[in-house]
Amino acid sequence: MTAQHDGRPVTVMVVDDHPMWRDAVARDLSEAGLDVVATAGDGPQAVRRAKAAGPDVLVLDLNLPGLPGVEVCKEVLADRPELRVLVLSASGEHADVLEAVKSGATGYLLKSASTEELLDAVRRTAAGEPVFTPGLAGLVLGEYRRLAGEPAPTAADQPAAPQLTERETEVLRLVAKGLSYKQIAERLVISHRTVQNHVQNTLGKLQLHNRVELVRYAIERGLDDA
């Protein structure tokens, strides 16, 4: 099945400093029907080419010469905030995972993942879903729960909280529990596209940029425990 984004094949850029690995990943993605528009082997090159090629998904290694992967993530997202970043790393260290997510990565996959898992992760990342190697999702949610427990900065004359519909709140609650769009669709007996639309509407109402921010918002309000 060819992954689509706005009615066209998903475009991907692969960044890794090991040529054989980089070429193998790019080949696997291309053979699966994804459009690999660029590759890069170091940090500065990755920033330049990502800004020029404008892929939908950046498959990014963290350990890069010239500029670390997390800095590449920050620089590229500063220029193209709509870009989705899927980290593909050999490191499963908690500090690396959290730093990548805080830098804006949508997902984090270990290099031990199978080709099928990688393809599924790229497709889901393109759809805006956070994708993590099993065991890492709980780590990220735990970190956001910790952050949510810290006192929030106060501001005078804060605007009233946006009003979400009952269905949007229901979807938000399931997002906060870590369910994928597919799982939410099955739980609520609605289509995958309808779930995406509810999430996009909620992001717009709350003036948030991605699902990572949405999860934190929901956890801060205790929706994950509801």
DOVEXDREN-458101 format. One record per residue (C-alpha): residue in one letter; x, y, z. Coordinates in steps of 0.1 Angstrom, whole numbers, always signed. Example, Ala and Ser with C-alpha at 12.3 -4.5 7.8 and 13.67 -1.06 7.14 Angstrom:
site residu = A, px = +123, py = -45, pz = +78
site residu = S, px = +137, py = -11, pz = +71
//
This chain:
site residu = M, px = +0, py = +0, pz = +0
site residu = T, px = +14, py = +34, pz = -11
site residu = A, px = +13, py = +60, pz = +17
site residu = Q, px = -5, py = +91, pz = +6
site residu = H, px = -2, py = +127, pz = +18
site residu = D, px = -27, py = +152, pz = +4
site residu = G, px = -34, py = +128, pz = -25
site residu = R, px = +2, py = +121, pz = -34
site residu = P, px = +30, py = +97, pz = -24
site residu = V, px = +46, py = +106, pz = +9
site residu = T, px = +80, py = +123, pz = +4
site residu = V, px = +108, py = +112, pz = +27
site residu = M, px = +144, py = +123, pz = +34
site residu = V, px = +169, py = +98, pz = +50
site residu = V, px = +198, py = +111, pz = +71
site residu = D, px = +225, py = +88, pz = +84
site residu = D, px = +263, py = +90, pz = +84
site residu = H, px = +267, py = +53, pz = +74
site residu = P, px = +263, py = +51, pz = +36
site residu = M, px = +253, py = +15, pz = +34
site residu = W, px = +226, py = +18, pz = +61
site residu = R, px = +214, py = +51, pz = +46
site residu = D, px = +211, py = +36, pz = +11
site residu = A, px = +194, py = +5, pz = +24
site residu = V, px = +167, py = +25, pz = +42
site residu = A, px = +162, py = +47, pz = +12
site residu = R, px = +159, py = +17, pz = -10
site residu = D, px = +133, py = +0, pz = +13
site residu = L, px = +112, py = +31, pz = +14
site residu = S, px = +113, py = +36, pz = -23
site residu = E, px = +104, py = +0, pz = -30
site residu = A, px = +74, py = +4, pz = -7
site residu = G, px = +61, py = +33, pz = -29
site residu = L, px = +74, py = +62, pz = -8
site residu = D, px = +91, py = +91, pz = -26
site residu = V, px = +127, py = +95, pz = -13
site residu = V, px = +135, py = +130, pz = -23
site residu = A, px = +169, py = +134, pz = -7
site residu = T, px = +195, py = +118, pz = +16
site residu = A, px = +223, py = +133, pz = +37
site residu = G, px = +253, py = +120, pz = +56
site residu = D, px = +261, py = +148, pz = +81
site residu = G, px = +242, py = +174, pz = +101
site residu = P, px = +249, py = +206, pz = +81
site residu = Q, px = +241, py = +188, pz = +48
site residu = A, px = +209, py = +175, pz = +64
site residu = V, px = +197, py = +210, pz = +73
site residu = R, px = +205, py = +224, pz = +38
site residu = R, px = +189, py = +195, pz = +19
site residu = A, px = +158, py = +192, pz = +41
site residu = K, px = +151, py = +229, pz = +36
site residu = A, px = +156, py = +226, pz = -1
site residu = A, px = +138, py = +193, pz = -7
site residu = G, px = +109, py = +199, pz = +17
site residu = P, px = +100, py = +163, pz = +25
site residu = D, px = +69, py = +153, pz = +45
site residu = V, px = +90, py = +130, pz = +68
site residu = L, px = +126, py = +133, pz = +79
site residu = V, px = +140, py = +99, pz = +89
site residu = L, px = +169, py = +111, pz = +111
site residu = D, px = +198, py = +95, pz = +129
site residu = L, px = +210, py = +113, pz = +161
site residu = N, px = +247, py = +106, pz = +159
site residu = L, px = +258, py = +128, pz = +130
site residu = P, px = +291, py = +145, pz = +123
site residu = G, px = +291, py = +183, pz = +120
site residu = L, px = +258, py = +188, pz = +139
site residu = P, px = +239, py = +164, pz = +162
site residu = G, px = +206, py = +150, pz = +151
site residu = V, px = +186, py = +169, pz = +178
site residu = E, px = +201, py = +202, pz = +165
site residu = V, px = +192, py = +193, pz = +129
site residu = C, px = +157, py = +186, pz = +141
site residu = K, px = +155, py = +220, pz = +158
site residu = E, px = +169, py = +240, pz = +129
site residu = V, px = +147, py = +223, pz = +102
site residu = L, px = +115, py = +226, pz = +123
site residu = A, px = +122, py = +263, pz = +129
site residu = D, px = +121, py = +267, pz = +91
site residu = R, px = +94, py = +241, pz = +84
site residu = P, px = +72, py = +235, pz = +115
site residu = E, px = +49, py = +212, pz = +95
site residu = L, px = +77, py = +187, pz = +89
site residu = R, px = +74, py = +153, pz = +107
site residu = V, px = +106, py = +139, pz = +121
site residu = L, px = +110, py = +102, pz = +128
site residu = V, px = +143, py = +95, pz = +147
site residu = L, px = +158, py = +62, pz = +137
site residu = S, px = +186, py = +55, pz = +161
site residu = A, px = +207, py = +27, pz = +176
site residu = S, px = +204, py = +43, pz = +210
site residu = G, px = +175, py = +35, pz = +233
site residu = E, px = +189, py = +56, pz = +261
site residu = H, px = +161, py = +75, pz = +279
site residu = A, px = +180, py = +108, pz = +277
site residu = D, px = +183, py = +105, pz = +240
site residu = V, px = +146, py = +97, pz = +235
site residu = L, px = +134, py = +126, pz = +256
site residu = E, px = +158, py = +151, pz = +241
site residu = A, px = +147, py = +141, pz = +206
site residu = V, px = +110, py = +145, pz = +215
site residu = K, px = +116, py = +178, pz = +232
site residu = S, px = +135, py = +189, pz = +200
site residu = G, px = +103, py = +183, pz = +180
site residu = A, px = +106, py = +147, pz = +168
site residu = T, px = +72, py = +131, pz = +162
site residu = G, px = +85, py = +95, pz = +168
site residu = Y, px = +115, py = +74, pz = +178
site residu = L, px = +123, py = +40, pz = +164
site residu = L, px = +153, py = +18, pz = +172
site residu = K, px = +174, py = +5, pz = +143
site residu = S, px = +166, py = -30, pz = +154
site residu = A, px = +131, py = -25, pz = +140
site residu = S, px = +121, py = -46, pz = +110
site residu = T, px = +116, py = -31, pz = +75
site residu = E, px = +78, py = -36, pz = +80
site residu = E, px = +79, py = -17, pz = +113
site residu = L, px = +99, py = +11, pz = +97
site residu = L, px = +75, py = +15, pz = +68
site residu = D, px = +45, py = +15, pz = +92
site residu = A, px = +63, py = +41, pz = +113
site residu = V, px = +70, py = +64, pz = +84
site residu = R, px = +34, py = +62, pz = +72
site residu = R, px = +20, py = +69, pz = +106
site residu = T, px = +45, py = +97, pz = +112
site residu = A, px = +34, py = +113, pz = +79
site residu = A, px = -2, py = +112, pz = +93
site residu = G, px = +9, py = +130, pz = +124
site residu = E, px = +9, py = +101, pz = +148
site residu = P, px = +36, py = +97, pz = +174
site residu = V, px = +54, py = +64, pz = +168
site residu = F, px = +77, py = +48, pz = +194
site residu = T, px = +95, py = +15, pz = +197
site residu = P, px = +76, py = -5, pz = +223
site residu = G, px = +85, py = +6, pz = +258
site residu = L, px = +95, py = +41, pz = +248
site residu = A, px = +60, py = +55, pz = +245
site residu = G, px = +55, py = +50, pz = +282
site residu = L, px = +87, py = +68, pz = +290
site residu = V, px = +76, py = +98, pz = +270
site residu = L, px = +41, py = +99, pz = +285
site residu = G, px = +57, py = +96, pz = +320
site residu = E, px = +79, py = +126, pz = +313
site residu = Y, px = +50, py = +147, pz = +302
site residu = R, px = +31, py = +136, pz = +334
site residu = R, px = +61, py = +148, pz = +354
site residu = L, px = +62, py = +181, pz = +335
site residu = A, px = +24, py = +185, pz = +339
site residu = G, px = +29, py = +183, pz = +377
site residu = E, px = +51, py = +213, pz = +377
site residu = P, px = +35, py = +247, pz = +385
site residu = A, px = +24, py = +264, pz = +353
site residu = P, px = +35, py = +301, pz = +348
site residu = T, px = +7, py = +325, pz = +356
site residu = A, px = -4, py = +352, pz = +333
site residu = A, px = -28, py = +380, pz = +339
site residu = D, px = -60, py = +381, pz = +318
site residu = Q, px = -55, py = +347, pz = +304
site residu = P, px = -81, py = +339, pz = +276
site residu = A, px = -109, py = +314, pz = +284
site residu = A, px = -101, py = +278, pz = +275
site residu = P, px = -114, py = +269, pz = +240
site residu = Q, px = -146, py = +249, pz = +239
site residu = L, px = -142, py = +214, pz = +225
site residu = T, px = -171, py = +193, pz = +213
site residu = E, px = -179, py = +162, pz = +232
site residu = R, px = -164, py = +140, pz = +205
site residu = E, px = -132, py = +161, pz = +203
site residu = T, px = -128, py = +157, pz = +241
site residu = E, px = -134, py = +120, pz = +237
site residu = V, px = -107, py = +117, pz = +210
site residu = L, px = -84, py = +139, pz = +231
site residu = R, px = -88, py = +117, pz = +261
site residu = L, px = -78, py = +86, pz = +240
site residu = V, px = -48, py = +105, pz = +225
site residu = A, px = -36, py = +112, pz = +260
site residu = K, px = -38, py = +75, pz = +269
site residu = G, px = -14, py = +68, pz = +240
site residu = L, px = -38, py = +52, pz = +215
site residu = S, px = -30, py = +53, pz = +178
site residu = Y, px = -55, py = +68, pz = +154
site residu = K, px = -64, py = +33, pz = +142
site residu = Q, px = -71, py = +22, pz = +178
site residu = I, px = -91, py = +53, pz = +185
site residu = A, px = -112, py = +47, pz = +153
site residu = E, px = -119, py = +12, pz = +163
site residu = R, px = -128, py = +22, pz = +199
site residu = L, px = -152, py = +49, pz = +188
site residu = V, px = -164, py = +30, pz = +157
site residu = I, px = -155, py = +59, pz = +134
site residu = S, px = -131, py = +62, pz = +104
site residu = H, px = -94, py = +68, pz = +106
site residu = R, px = -100, py = +100, pz = +86
site residu = T, px = -126, py = +113, pz = +111
site residu = V, px = -101, py = +108, pz = +139
site residu = Q, px = -75, py = +128, pz = +120
site residu = N, px = -101, py = +156, pz = +114
site residu = H, px = -110, py = +157, pz = +151
site residu = V, px = -73, py = +159, pz = +161
site residu = Q, px = -66, py = +187, pz = +135
site residu = N, px = -97, py = +207, pz = +147
site residu = T, px = -86, py = +203, pz = +183
site residu = L, px = -50, py = +214, pz = +175
site residu = G, px = -64, py = +245, pz = +158
site residu = K, px = -87, py = +254, pz = +186
site residu = L, px = -60, py = +250, pz = +212
site residu = Q, px = -33, py = +267, pz = +190
site residu = L, px = -10, py = +237, pz = +194
site residu = H, px = +13, py = +224, pz = +167
site residu = N, px = +15, py = +186, pz = +170
site residu = R, px = +3, py = +156, pz = +188
site residu = V, px = +32, py = +157, pz = +213
site residu = E, px = +20, py = +191, pz = +225
site residu = L, px = -16, py = +178, pz = +224
site residu = V, px = -7, py = +149, pz = +247
site residu = R, px = +9, py = +172, pz = +272
site residu = Y, px = -21, py = +195, pz = +272
site residu = A, px = -44, py = +166, pz = +279
site residu = I, px = -23, py = +152, pz = +306
site residu = E, px = -20, py = +186, pz = +323
site residu = R, px = -58, py = +185, pz = +326
site residu = G, px = -60, py = +149, pz = +338
site residu = L, px = -77, py = +135, pz = +307
site residu = D, px = -54, py = +105, pz = +306
site residu = D, px = -68, py = +93, pz = +339
site residu = A, px = -104, py = +100, pz = +330
//
